[in-house]
């Protein structure tokens, strides 16, 4: 069932005069699906933290490696990607369906502009499924109860929950942990959590100042310590190498070339027992 986007964007939500995290991220990746407000916010962050484009590219490549690992070595065929952002090839469904064409992916983002692009670009294999819902990370129950999730996934089989460079947009620590917990609770044993986020203890430059600049532009975010990031995996079985800078996670040749001072994002993968 080669599904694409399902929900209709709400035209009143298309606020292109205000920076949005998905479009800022797109700009930092060298994409073109962004607006003046997004570019201004990104450039101001880069002035403070010149490493930022390298860091977001390393994070994107982490997604590719972890998705391929889940599909190829762990045998996962169902993926829930929350905070997916604008389509950037290779997208998660392209990676996992390249391993197993029957893989099923549900993308979630709160930006209606992402939905417009998802409809055009997130095309599944005929054997698998790629669907998109407009929903907010802050409402995990709405995500898990969405028809697209219920129809796409067999909840007796493992699901990989991907929270990649998104949980730092939840500033309250207790709320962030609650969201992760509520998203993982309905998933069966053998499911996985892949998570990456900003680490204020990283070897990269002025991380706190870069986060503060995001906040000035209305992109509410918060960096966390290694211990706090590791805490998101409580109750799960972390896979090697644990919670590390994303370019250190099972690195390929490209990742091995990146200097630690250029990456502020840490990530990990864990299995639900």
Backbone as a ProteinNet text record, in pm:
[ID]
protein_1_A
[PRIMARY]
XXXXXXXXXXXXXXXXXXXXXXXXXXXXXXXXXXXXXXXXXXXXXXXXXXXXXXXXXXXXXXXXXXXXXXXXXXXXXXXXXXXXXXXXXXXXXXXXXXXXXXXXXXXXXXXXXXXXXXXXXXXXXXXXXXXXXXXXXXXXXXXXXXXXXXXXXXXXXXXXXXXXXXXXXXXXXXXXXXXXXXXXXXXXXXXXXXXXXXXXXXXXXXXXXXXXXXXXXXXXXXXXXXXXXXXXXXXXXXXXXXXXXXXXXXXXXXXXXXXXXXXXXXXXXXXXX
[TERTIARY]
85	0	88.6	118.7	211.6	148.6	112.7	49.8	151.1	100.2	186.4	124	98.6	40.2	-108.6	-163.7	-303.9	-380.8	-330.4	-402.3	-393.3	-490.8	-488.3	-423.7	-330.7	-273.3	-377.5	-367.8	-458.5	-394.1	-455.4	-393.8	-361.8	-441.6	-417.4	-287.6	-236.2	-114.8	11.6	0	116.2	183.6	254.1	315.2	458.9	474.9	607.6	689.8	629.1	701.9	763.9	747.2	803.2	892.6	1011.7	1103.9	1044.3	1066	1020.9	1139.6	1150.1	1266.1	1290.4	1184.3	1201.4	1263.4	1223.8	1274.3	1413.7	1442.3	1578.5	1673.9	1631.9	1711.4	1734.8	1629.7	1641.6	1746.2	1744.7	1842.2	1984.1	2002.4	2135.2	2186.8	2094.3	2132.7	2158.1	2138.8	2157.4	2032.5	1916.9	1791.2	1735.8	1628.6	1567.5	1424.2	1375.3	1236.5	1228.6	1267.8	1270.1	1239.5	1219.4	1177.8	1273.7	1253.2	1345.9	1362.2	1252.8	1260.5	1344.5	1333.8	1412.1	1560.3	1589.2	1728.9	1793.7	1719	1772.2	1805.7	1715.4	1739.8	1861.2	1870	1981.9	2114.7	2119.1	2243.9	2289.8	2196.9	2235.2	2291.8	2236.2	2289.8	2429.6	2448	2577.4	2685.5	2648.6	2746.6	2802.3	2717.3	2758.8	2827.1	2772.6	2818.9	2844.4	2961.5	2989.7	2985.9	2994.7	2991.6	2852	2749.1	2611.9	2577.3	2614	2582	2644.6	2768	2831.5	2757.6	2714.6	2644.7	2512.7	2435.8	2306.9	2326.7	2431.9	2460	2499.8	2580.3	2618.1	2495.7	2401.8	2278.4	2195.6	2188	2112.7	2175.2	2307.1	2374.6	2358.5	2346.8	2315.6	2182.1	2082.9	1953	1967.7	2045.9	2063.1	2125.4	2229	2297.1	2208.9	2139.1	2056.9	1937.1	1878.6	1765.5	1808.7	1922.8	1972.3	2003.5	2061.6	2090.8	1962.7	1860.6	1733.6	1670.1	1673.4	1610.2	1692.8	1822.8	1909.3	1949.6	1992.3	2046.6	1944.5	1845.7	1745.4	1614.9	1597.8	1478.4	1351.3	1363.5	1244.7	1183.9	1051	979.8	877.5	868.4	770.7	841.8	822.9	897.3	803.9	813.2	737.4	837.6	841	939	869.4	891	822.8	915.9	867.4	951	1038.9	980.6	1058.3	1123.8	1059.7	1114.3	1084.7	1138.3	1116.1	1188.5	1128.9	1192.6	1332.2	1429.1	1567.8	1621.9	1652.9	1697.1	1838.9	1864.7	1766.7	1677.4	1547.1	1453	1450.5	1395.4	1396.8	1331.6	1217.6	1150.5	1233	1310.5	1396.7	1507.3	1559.6	1665.1	1612.1	1501.1	1453.8	1387.4	1319.3	1259.3	1364.6	1481.4	1593.1	1645.8	1628.3	1665	1552.2	1429.8	1311.5	1194.6	1156.8	1053.6	918.5	890	759.9	755.2	864.8	869.2	762.3	709.8	601.1	648.2	626.3	675.1	561.2	550	458.8	542.6	534	602.7	508	564.2	485	559.9	490	548	434.1	466.1	361.1	360.4	449.2	455.7	372.9	266.2	182.6	256.8	364.6	443	514.8	555.3	614.7	514.5	389.1	285.1	272.5	277.7	267.4	378.8	501	613.9	608.1	558.4	547.5	456.6	347.9	253.3	321.5	410.7	474.8	594.5	665.1	796.2	807.9	725.4	741.5	663.1	713	645.8	703.5	617	657.8	681.1	744.8	745.6	603.6	570.2	437.1	410.9	516	498.9	483.4	538.4	538	438.5	462.7	372.4	451.9	418.6	478.4	366.8	335.8	224	270.8	194	232	111.5	133.9	28	80.5	-5.8	27.1	-16.6	80.2	53.1	173.1	154.6	257.7	316.6	448.1	518.7	461.3	410.7	357.8	231.3	173	50	72.4	148.5	180.7	58.6	-43.8	-164.7	-230.9	-234.3	-293.4	-214.5	-83.3	-0.1	-30.6	-27.8	-44.3	-186.3	-284.1	-422.9	-463.5	-373	-405.4	-440.1	-540.6	-577.7	-461.6	-375.6	-262.6	-168.2	-152.4	-67.1	-135.9	-262.3	-335.6	-348.6	-368.1	-386.1	-254.1	-145.6	-17.4	57.1	44.6	129	53.4	122.4	78.1	143.9	65.2	121.5	159.8	156	212.6	356.4	402.1	537.2	615.7	749.1	830.6	812.8	818.9	814.6	937.4	1001.9	1112.1	1058.2	1066.2	1027.8	1151.5	1144.8	1257.7	1227.4	1302.6	1291.9	1427.1	1449.6	1581.5	1583.1	1669.2	1682.7	1547.2	1467.7	1335.6	1303.8	1355.4	1315.5	1369.8	1472.9	1521.4	1422.8	1318.3	1214.7	1112.4	1129.3	1048.7	1139.8	1113.4	1207.2	1194	1075.7	1055.7	1105.9	1196.7	1259	1158.1	1071.4	971.3	877.1	836.7	746.5	815.1	942	1015.3	1022.4	1051.2	1056.9	918.7	815.7	679.4	642.8	678.7	647.1	713.7	841.8	912.4	847.6	817.3	756.3	620.1	537.1	402.4	405.7	505	518	566.7	652.2	706.6	611.1	527.2	441.2	356.4	291.2	205.3	282.2	411.9	489.7	527.1	525.7	550.7	697.6	721.1	857.6	932.6	1060.1	1139.5	1140.2	1060.9	1061.6	1187.3	1213.8	1335.6	1304.9	1392.1	1391.2	1523.5	1516.9	1633.3	1612.5	1706.2	1689.1	1819.8	1810.6	1926.8	1881.9	1972.9	1937.1	2062.8	2045.3	2157.2	2217.1	2349.8	2421	2502.1	2470.9	2542	2682.7	2715.6	2849.6	2936.2	2888	2964.3	3090.5	3181.9	3307.3	3290.5	3169.4	3144	3147.2	3146.8	3160.6	3049.9	3008.5	2913.2	2771.7	2748.4	2619.4	2506.9	2530.4	2425	2385.2	2483.5	2454.3	2375.4	2408.3	2335.2	2190.1	2169.8	2033.5	1957.4	2024.2	1959.7	1916.8	1997.8	1962.5	1840	1830.8	1709.8	1587.1	1601.2	1489.3	1448	1545.4	1514.3	1424.8	1438.2	1358.8	1230.8	1196	1070.9	1078.1	1198.1	1214.5	1258	1162	1189.9	1265.4	1382	1464.3	1551	1607.6	1690.3	1791.3	1918.5	2020.3	2024.5	2075.1	2080.4	2217.6	2244	2370.2	2365.9	2482.3	2488.5	2403.6	2408.9	2329.4	2180.5	2138.8	1996.9	1952.4	2036.8	2002.8	1994.5	2089.3	2087.1	1960.5	1910.5	1789.4	1666.6	1665.3	1551.2	1538.7	1647.4	1648.4	1625.4	1589.4	1565	1462.4	1493.3	1403.9	1423.6	1511.9	1540.7	1683.8	1714	1847	1926.6	2020.1	2101.4	2190.7	2196.6	2287.4	2421.8	2526	2658	2656.1	2725.1	2817.6	2754.2	2625.3	2560.1	2522.6	2519.5	2486.7	2616.7	2634.9	2762.2	2735.2	2838.5	2821.3	2775.6	2680.6	2617.1	2715.8	2825.7	2922.2	3007.5	2995.8	3066.1	2980.2	2853.2	2763.3	2780.6	2848.8	2875.1	2913.9	3024.3	3057.5	3097.2	3057.5	3108.1	3230	3286.6	3408.9	3387.5	3271.3	3243	3237.2	3170.6	3156.9	3291.7	3381.5	3512.2	3597.4	3564.3	3642.3	3600.9	3489.6	3435.3	3503.3	3544.8	3606.8	3500	3532.7	3436.6	3389.3	3473.6	3436.4	3329.5	3292.6	3194.8	3055.9	3038.7	2911	2860.9	2740.1	2679.7	2565.1	2541	2426.7	2473.8	2412.3	2439.8	2318.4	2343.3	2231.8	2260	2156	2168.9	2050.3	2060.5	1955.2	1937	1812.1	1785	1665	1666.2	1560.6	1470.2	1340.9	1245	1242.4	1273	1278.3	1139.9
-119	0	124	182.4	294.4	425.7	436.9	557.9	670.3	793.3	908	986.4	1115.3	1195.6	1169.6	1186.1	1158.2	1282.4	1354.5	1470.4	1587.1	1677.1	1799.8	1910.9	1988.5	2100.9	2207.9	2272.8	2382.3	2512.7	2577.8	2694.4	2803.6	2814.4	2917.5	2893.2	2768.3	2735	2761.5	2801.5	2819.6	2953.1	2959.6	3083.9	3091.5	3145.1	3150	3268.7	3360.6	3477.5	3452.7	3331.8	3293.3	3171.4	3174	3061.6	2933.9	2822.9	2692.7	2597.1	2513.4	2425.8	2338.4	2283.2	2194.4	2268	2393.8	2469.6	2526.4	2560.5	2600.6	2483.5	2365.8	2244	2219.7	2238.5	2221.7	2316.2	2440.2	2538.2	2498	2453.5	2412.8	2291	2209.8	2094.4	2132.1	2259.3	2302.7	2292.5	2273.4	2260.9	2395.2	2388.8	2509.2	2531.4	2444.2	2453.3	2532.5	2658.5	2743.9	2887	2973.7	3111.1	3207.9	3336.4	3437.6	3430	3410.2	3402.7	3284	3173	3054	3077.8	3139.1	3164.1	3263.1	3364.7	3462.5	3396	3313	3243.1	3152.3	3078.2	2985.6	3059.9	3169.9	3244.3	3303.7	3348.2	3403.4	3295.2	3174.3	3063.1	3026.3	3023.6	2985.9	3087.3	3214.8	3315	3280.7	3228.9	3190.6	3054.7	2962.7	2823.3	2780.2	2812.9	2780.7	2631.3	2548.6	2404.2	2351	2433.7	2384	2307.2	2355.1	2275.7	2136.4	2126.3	1994.9	1907.8	1967.5	1892.2	1835.8	1916.1	1865.7	1762.5	1776.1	1672.5	1542.2	1552.2	1432	1366.2	1447.5	1393.8	1323.5	1383.2	1320.7	1187.1	1182.6	1057.6	952.6	997.2	905.1	837.6	914.7	856.2	745.5	770.1	670.4	543.2	557.6	439.5	362.4	435	365.5	299.4	363.7	304.5	178.9	185.4	67.9	-46.1	-11.6	-113.1	-179.5	-99.6	-154.1	-246.5	-207	-287.3	-409.8	-392.6	-499.4	-597.5	-545.7	-632.6	-669.1	-583.1	-609.8	-664	-656.8	-711.4	-632.2	-504.2	-421.8	-381.3	-386.2	-354.7	-242.5	-186.7	-81.5	34.1	155.4	271	389.6	451	571.8	684.6	778.2	886.9	1016.7	1059.6	1177.3	1298.2	1404.9	1521.5	1502.4	1448.1	1407.6	1522.9	1640.7	1752.4	1740	1833.9	1834.5	1718.1	1660	1546.7	1582.8	1498.5	1515.1	1377.4	1354.1	1221.4	1192	1068.6	961	979	968.8	970.7	834.7	831.8	708.2	593	617.4	506.5	456	546	502.4	410.3	441.9	359.1	220.8	216.5	86.8	4.5	68.6	-6.7	-51.8	12.6	-36.4	-168.4	-190.6	-318.4	-418.7	-376.2	-462.5	-380.8	-405.6	-323.7	-322.4	-421	-425	-339.3	-271.8	-189.9	-81	-50.3	46.9	161.7	283.9	402.5	502.2	557.9	669.9	788.2	897.1	1021.1	1113.9	1188	1282.4	1415.1	1525.1	1657.4	1756	1867.9	1966	2083.4	2081.5	2190.5	2154.7	2230.4	2197.1	2205.9	2286	2293.5	2161.4	2094.3	1961.8	1866.9	1878.1	1792	1811	1935.5	1962.8	1891.6	1901.4	1836.8	1685.2	1638.8	1494.5	1431.2	1497.6	1443.3	1422.6	1513.5	1507.4	1412.8	1399.7	1335.1	1203.8	1180.7	1060.8	944.8	895.2	789.8	654.4	564.9	432.9	337.2	225.5	112.1	56.5	-12.9	-74.6	-175.4	-243.3	-348.2	-293.5	-173.6	-117.3	-4.3	80.2	191.7	307.7	428.6	550.7	652.2	685.6	775.5	891	997.9	1117.3	1171.6	1213.6	1279.3	1410.5	1511.3	1638.4	1630.5	1621.5	1610.1	1664.2	1684.7	1748.4	1650	1655.3	1572.2	1588.3	1706.3	1733.9	1655.6	1590.1	1512.4	1368.2	1291.1	1153.6	1065.1	1090.1	1007.6	1025.9	1150.2	1175.8	1105.8	1101.8	1032.8	883.6	822.4	677.1	633	722.3	688.4	729.6	788.6	832.7	712.8	725.4	614.1	565.4	658.9	619.7	525	546.3	457.8	324.3	327.1	202.5	116.6	181.9	107.4	56.1	126.3	91.3	-17.5	-18.1	-104.2	-222.7	-335.2	-452.4	-442	-409.1	-383.3	-510.3	-623.4	-745.1	-765.1	-677.7	-687.1	-560.7	-570.8	-456.6	-333.3	-219.2	-88.8	-10.4	57.6	147	289	345.5	484.5	571.6	664.1	751.1	893	938.5	1075.2	1142.3	1183.5	1230.1	1382.2	1443.6	1590	1657.6	1605.1	1664.9	1685.5	1600.1	1608.8	1735.8	1798.9	1924.8	2039.3	2019.4	2121.7	2114.1	2017.9	2009.4	2054.5	2171.2	2229.2	2172.5	2133.1	2079.7	1935.4	1907.3	1775.2	1665.1	1688.9	1587.8	1560.8	1666.3	1650.4	1575.1	1603.8	1533.8	1384.3	1349.8	1207.1	1142.6	1217.9	1164.1	1133.8	1222.9	1203.6	1077.6	1061.7	941.8	816.9	821.3	705.2	671.7	773.3	748.2	697.9	739.1	688.4	544.1	508.7	372.8	272.6	317.8	225.2	133.5	181.4	91.6	-5.2	16.4	-65	-198.2	-305.4	-438.3	-461.8	-567.8	-611.4	-633.3	-594.4	-606.2	-480.3	-379.7	-250.7	-172.6	-65.8	11.8	160.6	229.2	374.6	425.9	503.8	575.4	722.3	781.4	919.1	995.1	1118.7	1207.6	1347.5	1421.4	1555.4	1635.5	1763.5	1853.1	1823.7	1814.8	1789.1	1912.4	1971.8	2092.4	2060.7	1932.7	1892.4	1848.1	1862.8	1817.7	1901	1850	1920.7	2035.9	2050.2	2159.6	2293.8	2400.9	2535.7	2578.6	2703.6	2759.5	2705.3	2585.8	2519.7	2596.9	2639.1	2710.8	2839.7	2910.7	3035.2	3008.1	2898.7	2862.9	2828.3	2755.8	2722.5	2849.4	2941.7	3067.7	3146.8	3143.1	3214.2	3150.7	3019.2	2952.2	3004.7	3013.6	3058.9	3202.2	3286.8	3425.2	3431.7	3333.4	3329.8	3248.8	3218.4	3148.7	2998.6	2945.8	2800.5	2751.7	2720.8	2686.6	2554.6	2556.5	2436	2437.5	2320.4	2305.5	2193.5	2224	2120.6	2048	1925.8	1845.4	1780.6	1730.6	1663.6	1520	1457	1316.8	1229.7	1256	1176.8	1195	1317	1341.2	1273.2	1276.8	1210.3	1059.8	1005.1	861.5	824.1	916	890.1	864.8	914.2	887.2	738.2	665	522.5	434.3	493.9	415.6	305.7	185.5	72	-1.5	50	-12.2	-64.8	-146.7	-206.7	-132.5	-47.3	28.2	-64.8	-40.8	-116.2	-44.3	-116.5	-55.1	43.4	156.2	196.8	284.3	278	358.7	496.5	594	732.1	806	844.3	900.7	1013.7	1094.6	1189.1	1112.4	1168.5	1089.7	1037.9	1108.2	1060.2	945.9	915.2	800.6	674.6	685.7	570.4	485.6	371.1	279.1	356.8	430.8	527	461.9	526.8	489.3	576.6	564.3	638.2	789	836	979.4	1029.8	954.4	995.8	999.5	908.8	902	1025.3	1100.1	1218.7	1342.8	1335.1	1452.8	1473.4	1595.3	1629.3	1646.3	1604.5	1612.4	1755.2	1854.4	1993.3	2044.5	1961.9	2003.3	1944.6	1867.9	1798.1	1822.1	1876.1	1902.4	1807	1710.3	1620.4	1480.9	1427	1290.9	1203.4	1074	984.1	843.2	762	621.8	542	411	317.6	216.1	187.4	91.8	5.6	-116.1	-214.9	-228.5	-239.2	-260.8	-409.1	-446.1	-589.2	-653.6
0	0	0	-116.4	-124.9	-82.5	44.7	96.2	106.7	108.5	137.4	251.1	231.7	339	349.9	469.8	494.7	535.6	634.9	686.4	588.6	596.2	517.4	599.3	539.8	613.5	638.3	751.9	784.4	738	639.1	576.4	677.6	782.5	884.1	959.7	952.6	1025.6	944.5	818.7	732.5	763	875.1	922	872	751.6	691.2	738.9	813	863.4	1000.4	1051.7	1181	1160.5	1218.8	1203.1	1261	1191.2	1239.3	1236.6	1338.3	1353.4	1231	1171	1055.6	938.2	918.2	803.9	831.6	957.3	994.1	971.4	1012.5	993.9	845.2	764.6	619.7	562.5	607.2	558.8	597.3	720.3	766.1	690.3	638.6	556.8	411.3	377.2	240.1	155.4	219.5	146.9	102.3	23.6	-32.7	15.6	100.4	145.7	276.1	269.1	387.4	345.3	445.6	419.8	488.3	462.2	513.1	664.1	736.4	882.6	927.6	855.5	889.1	861.5	747	710.7	806.7	847.2	942.8	1075.9	1124.4	1250.9	1239.9	1128.9	1110.5	1103.8	1028.8	1013.7	1146	1228	1358.2	1449.2	1440.4	1518.5	1469.1	1337.2	1279.9	1316.8	1331.1	1373.8	1511.5	1596.8	1731.9	1731.4	1652.9	1651.3	1507.5	1452.1	1311.5	1280.2	1383.2	1363	1329.6	1342.9	1337.7	1209.2	1089.2	970	972.4	1020.2	1031.3	1131.1	1241.4	1345.1	1293.9	1219	1170.6	1060.6	980.8	880.1	947.5	1053.7	1128.2	1189	1235.8	1292.2	1185.7	1067.7	958.5	919.8	915.1	880.4	989.7	1114.4	1224.2	1199.1	1153.6	1120.8	1018.2	915.6	809.7	865.7	947.4	1000.7	1098	1185.6	1284.6	1217.3	1116.3	1044.8	970.9	905.9	833.5	930.6	1045	1146.4	1195.3	1222.3	1270.9	1168	1042.5	937.9	902.7	894.3	844.4	953.5	1068.8	1173.4	1281.1	1302.1	1406	1349.3	1219.2	1156	1179.2	1216.3	1239.6	1105.6	1099	974.5	992	1113.8	1142.3	1212.3	1160.1	1208.1	1228.5	1347	1379.6	1399.8	1306.2	1306.5	1346.5	1470.7	1524.9	1517.3	1453.4	1430.7	1309.7	1204.8	1087.8	1014.4	1013.5	937.9	789.8	713.4	569.3	502.8	399.1	330.8	281.1	315.6	272.4	239.1	113.2	71.2	120.3	169.9	181.8	304.4	283.5	394.1	462.5	582.2	660.5	585.1	520.9	451.3	333.9	270.9	161.2	212	330.1	388.8	424.5	499.4	549.5	439.7	346	236	136.1	138.5	59.5	112.3	242.6	304.5	289.1	321.3	313.5	257.8	131.6	66.5	136.5	221.9	289.6	415.7	447.8	569.7	565.7	684.9	698.3	788	741.5	811.6	828.5	948.9	973.1	1019.5	946.1	980.3	1056.1	1152.6	1231.7	1239.2	1211.6	1232.8	1255.3	1321	1350.5	1254	1153.6	1056.9	933.9	904.5	788.8	656.5	650.5	527.4	502.4	610	595.2	530.6	570.6	514.3	363.4	318.5	175.1	99.5	149.6	83.3	98.5	212	233.9	129.7	100.2	2.1	-133.2	-169.3	-300	-303.8	-191.5	-196	-119.3	-19.2	62.9	2.3	-109.9	-184.4	-146.5	-105.3	-59	-175.4	-143.8	-235.5	-244.8	-353.7	-363.3	-252.4	-206.9	-106.6	35	58.9	193.3	208.7	307.3	335.1	392.3	347.8	400.4	417.9	543.3	571.2	659.1	659.6	733	807.5	932.1	1007.7	1065.4	1065.3	1128.3	1273.5	1362.3	1505.4	1581	1710.4	1791.4	1890.9	1904.3	2001.3	2141.1	2172.7	2306.6	2338	2238.3	2258.3	2213.4	2292.1	2250.4	2234.5	2314.3	2303.6	2167.1	2117.9	1986.4	1876.8	1892.6	1793.3	1792.5	1910.5	1916.8	1882.1	1899.3	1867.1	1726.3	1651.3	1515.8	1427.6	1342.4	1253.9	1168	1125.6	1041.1	1114.2	1244.6	1324.8	1346.5	1384.3	1410.6	1284.9	1171.1	1046.5	989	1015.8	954.7	1029.8	1163.5	1244.7	1302.4	1306.9	1381.4	1518.6	1620.2	1752.4	1827.8	1761.6	1820	1772.8	1683.8	1628.7	1663.3	1670	1711.8	1623	1689.2	1622.8	1667.4	1575	1610.2	1621.9	1741.8	1765.5	1745.7	1651.9	1621.7	1668.7	1767.3	1819.5	1796.2	1674.4	1632.8	1621.7	1701.6	1711.7	1727.5	1820.4	1843.2	1991.3	2080.9	2221.4	2286.9	2228.6	2288.1	2269.7	2189.5	2177.1	2290	2378.7	2501.3	2615.2	2670.1	2765.8	2906.3	2945.3	3079.4	3085.5	3178.8	3185.3	3215.9	3312.8	3347.9	3231.1	3161.7	3047.5	2934.1	2911.3	2805.8	2834.3	2959.8	2995.9	2984.4	3021.6	3012.2	2867.4	2778.3	2637.1	2583.6	2613.3	2566.3	2624.3	2752.6	2818.8	2758.5	2734.2	2681.5	2537.2	2462.4	2326.1	2324.2	2419.8	2423.1	2485.9	2579.3	2654.8	2567.4	2461	2382.3	2292.7	2277.4	2184.2	2247.7	2170.4	2226.6	2259.8	2334.1	2363.4	2232.7	2232.3	2110.9	2027.4	2069.3	2000.7	2039	1965.5	1986.7	1999.6	2073.7	2080.6	2025.8	1918	1866.7	1899.4	1972.2	2018.9	2006.5	1960.4	1959.2	1997.7	2061.6	2108.7	2139.9	2165.4	2192.5	2329.8	2334.6	2459.6	2497.4	2611.7	2654.9	2705	2720.9	2764	2646.6	2525.1	2409.1	2392.7	2309.7	2284.6	2186.6	2130.8	2036.9	2109.9	2033.4	2087.9	2181.4	2174.6	2272	2252.9	2302	2280.9	2349.1	2473.1	2546.2	2473.6	2419.2	2348.4	2220.6	2152.2	2030.6	2062.6	2171.7	2214.3	2250.6	2318.7	2356.3	2233.1	2128.7	2005.1	1939.2	1941.8	1893.6	1969	2100.1	2182.6	2149.1	2117.3	2080	1956.9	1869.8	1746.5	1763.2	1886.5	1912.2	1896	1869.8	1859.9	1997.5	2081.2	2219.9	2227.5	2288.8	2294.5	2419.2	2449.9	2569.1	2547.4	2571.9	2569.3	2702.9	2701.3	2823.7	2839.7	2959.5	2988	2936.6	2933.3	2891.3	2982.4	3113	3207.5	3182.3	3154.5	3127.4	2998.3	2897.6	2771.4	2792	2865.1	2894.2	2970	3053.3	3130.4	3045.6	2922.7	2834.4	2801.8	2818.8	2787.2	2910	3023	3144.8	3118.5	3168.2	3150.6	3019.8	2935.9	2807.1	2806	2709.1	2697.3	2590.7	2635.1	2540.8	2459.8	2330.7	2245.4	2240.7	2208.1	2193.2	2076.1	2089.3	2194.6	2303.2	2324.5	2426.5	2374.5	2465.1	2428.6	2400.1	2276.4	2230.3	2130.6	2100.1	1989.3	1865.2	1791.2	1685.6	1581.2	1559.7	1460.2	1514.6	1644	1702.3	1704.4	1670.1	1676.4	1550.3	1567	1455.1	1329.4	1338.6	1232.7	1101	991.7	860.7	832	712.8	681	689.2	646.5	650.8	794.2	881.2	1020.7	1091.4	1054.5	1119.5	1091.7	988.8	952.3	1031.4	1103.6	1171.6	1306.5	1333.3	1461.1	1568.7	1690.3	1800.6	1827.7	1797.6	1823.7	1727.1	1629.4	1528.8	1551.4	1658.8	1679.7	1821.9	1832.7	1964	1995	1909	1923.2	1962.8	2067.7	2113.7	2083.6	2068.1	2039.8	2085.1	2081.2	2118.4	2068.5	2085.8	2045.3	2156.7	2192.3	2300.1	2264.2	2319	2292.9	2414.9	2390	2497.4	2531.5	2656.5	2691.6	2691.9
[MASK]
+++++++++++++++++++++++++++++++++++++++++++++++++++++++++++++++++++++++++++++++++++++++++++++++++++++++++++++++++++++++++++++++++++++++++++++++++++++++++++++++++++++++++++++++++++++++++++++++++++++++++++++++++++++++++++++++++++++++++++++++++++++++++++++++++++++++++++++++++

